[in-house]
Amino acid sequence: MSSKDRVSLISRFEGAMLGVAIGDGMGMPVETMWPAEIKALNGGQGVTGFMSIVQTQFPEMKGYPAAATTDDWQLTAAVARSLIRTGGRFDPYDCLREHIAEWHINNRTWGKGSRAAIGSIVSGERQIVDTPESIPGKTGLGNGIIMKIAPLALVTEARTEYSRMAECWSLGRLTHGDVRASIAAFAVLRLMHAILRRDFGYGDRIEYDDLLHWLIWEVEGMEKEFGDAKTPADDRISGRLRRVSGCLSDAQLVYDKIGCGFVATETAPYTIATFLRHPTDFRAGVLEAVNAGGDADTNASIIGALIGLNVGLDGIPEEWRMQCPALESAIELGNALFNCRSV
């Protein structure tokens, strides 16, 4: 590998990590809002950059400044630190320690499932080997795994297919009982591997149909190993991914056919579709996710990671980089993950 190629790859690791933080901070102010409500902001332009919090659904976030991050970046960084400490090998006990430390520092913005699952371990109500119990009214199908998968994706490209599946499931069972949440994270992880290798091209030359066919095949492999055979085909992650190819021409089609809510069965196909619509345009991809509302910060953080990995640090708008309070830590973590990745 030439020094130029090495720097380029480091930049892409940094871009993936910073993409999580920027997407989180960009979507945080409007999380849970409807597209029409967001569109009315800023004189009818919607969200165009970092702004102060607008949504009122989560009063605990009142007073958060523009560009502030939430659990998406907090727990992504926690997973990254654990992987760096273990030399790039996923250790569920070490990762749990990071989650517990962050739970004690601040769990105000955590999803109810993740907060309760880690809280139950802190209180001694369950052990790490126990699958999280579902919260009343919840399914364990939230976005708490998929939102923090980027560091694991960055260090596992060279591992065997099964070990990647097992690590996604091990990370998932810390907080989520529905295996589809882990499988959704696996879909994004494998897409990141394909982006790293340029397996299906770059930019306008991406072979979308081939990529989606391969990705569905990969996901079906994990569903066979870990999934629930009783789950209807349309409710599996592979079934949801089949909707992607027919709606890439229009953002509204993506929203109508897939949705962008708070469950992994929507988030995986939504973020993958939006990445494929804007594989090299960081600004357009992140803003499209933010202005669609729903789980805006999580969707934007995942898309930020995907596009950031594709274009590298310099492909992220400079003003957004400079305004992001996590800039230094994201670059530091990206560098460290690069140095401990599997080769």
N, C-alpha and C positions, 0 to 999 in steps of 0.2 A: 504493500500500500504506500503510495507516495505521500509526502508531507501535505501536499495540497488536498488529496483525498481525505487524509486523516482529519485535517482542520474542518473540511466540509462535513464530515460525519459528526464530529464534535458539535459543530454548529447546529446540526439537525437534532441532536440530543438536547441541546440547550433550548432550541426552538420548541420542541415538544413540551418540555417542562414549563417554559414561560407561557406557552399557549394555554396551559391549564389555568395558570394564575390570571392571565388577562381575560380569558373567557369567563371565569368565575366573577371577577370584579366588574366586568361589563354587564353581565346578566343579573347580578345580585339586586340592583335597584328595582327591577321589574318582575322578579320571579313571582309566579302565580297569576299575573295579570293576563287579560285577554288581548289579542292582537289589536283590536280596535282601540282599546284604551291606550296601548303603547303608541300606536300610530298618531294619536292626538297630541302626544308630547312634543315639545320643542317646535311649536308652530306647525304641527302636522308632518314633521320629518321623522318622528319616532326617535329611537336611540341612535345616535351617530358617534358616540364616544362615551368615555367615563362620565358618570353623572351621580348626583346625590340620590339617596334611596327614595323611591316613590311608593312602592307597594306597602300595604298596611296589614297584610295577612299575618306577618310575623312581627308582632310588636317588640319582641326581644331584640330586633335588629335596628330599632329606632336610633338614629344618631350615627349610624355607620357612615363614614365619609366616602366620597367618590373613590372608586378603584379598590375599596376594601374587599378582602377575600373572605370566603366562608369555609364550610367543611370540605368543599371540593378540593381546594388547594391544601387546606390543613391536613387532610388525611392522605392526599397524594404525596405530600412531603413526608409524612410519617412512614408510609410504605417505602419510599425512596431511602430514607435514613436506615431503615431496617435492612434493606437489601445491600446497601453500601457497607454496613457493619458486618454483614455475613459474607461479604465478597461476591455478591450477586446471586446467592442461593437463597431461595425462599424458606424461611424458618417460621412456621406459624406461631410458635411461642414467642420468638423475638418480635415478630410483627404485632402480636397481641400486646406485648409490653409497651410498644409505641402507641397503640390505640388507647391503652389505659392511661398512659401519661397525658395524652392529648385530651382524653375524657375529663381528667382532673383539672387541666388548665382551662378549657372552655369547650363545652358541648352544646352551647346555646343554639347554634345553627345546624346541628346534626339532624338528620332524619330521625323520626321516631323509632324506626326499627333499629338503626345503628346505636342510638342512644340507649335504648332499653336492653339491647343484646350485650353491649359492653358493660352496662350498669349491672346486669345480672351476674356477670363474671366477677366484677368488683365486689358485689355483695355476697358472693359465694353461692348464689342460687343455682348456678350451672357451671360445668367444667368446659374447657375448650373443646373437648371431644364431643360435647353434646350439641346437636343441631339447635339453633335458636328457636324458641317457641314463638309462634305468631302472636303479634299484638292484637287484641280484640279490634275487629274492623279492618285489620291490615292483612297482607298475604305473604310478607317477606319477599316481595317482588319489586322492591324499590330500586333506586339507582345507586345505592351506597357502595356497590362493588365496582360497577362499570366506571364510576366517576374517578376512581383511584387506580385504575389498571395500568396507566401509562408507564410507571417505573418498572413494573413486572414485564411488560411487553418489551421495553428497551433492553433488558438483560437476558431475555430467554430466546432470542431468535435462533440460536444454534442448538437448542435442546431438542430431544425427541418429542414427537407429537404427544405421546401419552403424558410425559412429565409436565408439559404445558397445561394440559387439561387438569391434571391432578393439582397443580399449583393454583389454578383458578378456583377450583372447588375448595381447596384448603383456605384460600383467602376469603372465599364467599361464606363458608360456614362459620366464620368469626361473628358474622352479623346477620346473615340472611338464610332463612329456612327453605325458600323456594329455589331449587337448583336452576331454574330458568334465569335467575339473576346472575348466577355464575356463568352460565352459557352465553348470556348476552355480553358479559365482560370478555369472554373468550373470543367472541366474534370480533370485537374491537381490537383485542390483542393480536389476533391473526392478521387483521387488516394492517396494523402497524408493522408487523413483520414483512408483509408484502410491500409496504411503502419503503421500508428500510432497504430492501433488496431491489427495488424498482422492478419487481417481477412482471408487472403488467403495464409498464411504461411510465411516463411522467407527463404531467400537464395535459394538453389537448390530445396527447397520444396514448392516454390510458385506455386499455382494452376493457371497457366497463363490463360487457357481457361475460367475458372470460373470468374477470376478477370475481364477479358476483357468483358465477357458477362454482368456482373454486371455494369461495368463502362459505357458501351454503353446504358444499360437500364436507368442509372442515367442521362446521357446526353440527352437521348430522352425525359426524364421528363422535363428538362429545355427548350428543344426545343419546347415542347408542350405549355409551359407557356409563353415563351418569344420570341421564334423564328419566322421567317417569313415562313409561309406555302408555299409560292411560290418558296422558294429555292429548287432546285433539290436535291434529296436524296443524290447523290454522292458528292454534294458540302456542305452538312451539316457536322458538326463535328462528329456526329454519323456515317455517311457514311465513312468519312475518317478513323475513328478508326477501322472500319471493315477490313481495309487493314493490320492492325498490325499483326494479328495472323499468316499470311502467309509468313512473312519475318523475323522472329526472329532468324533464323539460321545463318544469314549472314549480316554484316554491309552494304555491297554493295546492297543487296536486299532492306534494309530499305531505303537507299538513292534513289534507282531507283523507288521504289513503292510509297514512301511517300514524299521525298524531305526534304530539311532542310533550306528553304529560309526565307523570311522576313514576311510571313503571318501566321496568327494563325491556318489556316486550315492545314498547314504543321507542324507547331511547336508542336502543341498538340500531334498528333500521333507520330511524330519523337522522341520527348523527352520521351514519354511513352514507345515506342518500345525500345529505347536505355537503359532506366532504366531496363526494363525487361530482356535485354540481360546481364546486369551487375548489378544486384540488390545489391550486397555486395562488389563490386570492384570499389571503388571511382576513382582510377587512370585510370582504363581501360575505364570506362563510360565517364568520362570528356574528356579524350584524344580522344576517338572515335568521340565525338561531335566536338571538336576543329578541328581535322584534316579533318572533312567532309566539312569545310568551310561554306559559306553562312552566316547565322546569328550566327556565331560561339560563340560569347560571350553570347548571350541570351540562345541559346540551351544548352551550357555548364553550365550556371548558374542554369537553371531549373533542369537539370540532377544532378548537384551538390547538389541542395536542396533535391531532391528525395532520392539519395543514402545517403547523409549526415543524413537525417531523419531516414533512415533504419539502418545505422551502428553506428551512434553517432560520437562524436568528435574524439574518439580514432581510428575510422575507416578511418579517413582522413590522408593521408601521412604526417608524422611529418614535413618533410622539407617544404612542401607546407603550412602547418599551420604557421610555423615560418616566412616564406617569405611573407605572406599575410598582407598588412598594415592595413586591416580591422579586424584583429583577435580579438583585445580587444573589439571593438564595436559590433562585431557579437556575441561574447559570452555574453556580457552585454544585448543585445537585446533578445537573445535566452532565457536567464534567466528570463527577465522581461515578455516576452510573456508566458513562462511557468507559471509564478505566476498569470497571469490574464486570463488564458484560461477558457473556459466554462467547468463546471463540473456537 
